[in-house]
Amino acid sequence: MATEDKAKATAKNVEGKAQEAMGKVTGDPEDKAQGKMKQGEAQAQHAVENAKDKAKKAID
């Protein structure tokens, strides 16, 4: 399950980068902000998954 969650977070990060880039190209500050927000959410999800992995390794 962790691999699937990491893949989702990576996809969200890519989506955020694309949205931010589109906002820069079109001059839309809302798109830029939403893109950055998605990237932040993806980073947080990666941190959660990494913490889960570390906890699992410590238990095993």
N, C-alpha and C positions, 0 to 999 in steps of 0.2 A: 504493500500500500504506500509506503514512503516514496518509492520510486515514482509512482503515479502522481503523488502530491507534488514532488519536486518537478516533474514534467509540467504540471499545470502552472506552477509558480514561474517556471522558465517561459512558458508560453505567454503568461500575463506580462512578464517583463518585456518580452519582444513586442507585444501589443502596445505596451506603454511607450516604448521607445519610438515605435512607428507613429503613434498618435502625437507624441511630443514633436517629432520631426515634421509632421503634417501641420501642426500648429505654428511651427517656426516658418514654414514655407508660405502658409496662407496668412500669417500674421494674426492668428486667432489665439489670444492668450488663454481662453478657456480650454481649448484642446491641449495646449502646452501644459497647463496645470493638471488636467485630468491624466495626461500621459505620465507626468512625474508622479502623481498619486498612485497610479497603477504600478509603477516601478517600485515605489516604496512598499506597497502591499506585497509585491513579489519578494522583495528582500526580507520582509518580516516573515513570510511563509518559509523561505529558505532557512532562516535562523531557527524557526520552530522545528523544522525537519532535521536540521543538523543537531539540535539539542536532543531530539528523540533518538537519533542514531547514537549519540554519545551515551545517553542513559541506557540504551539497550546493550551497548558494548560493555558498559560497566557492570551490568547485571549478569551478562553471560560470562 
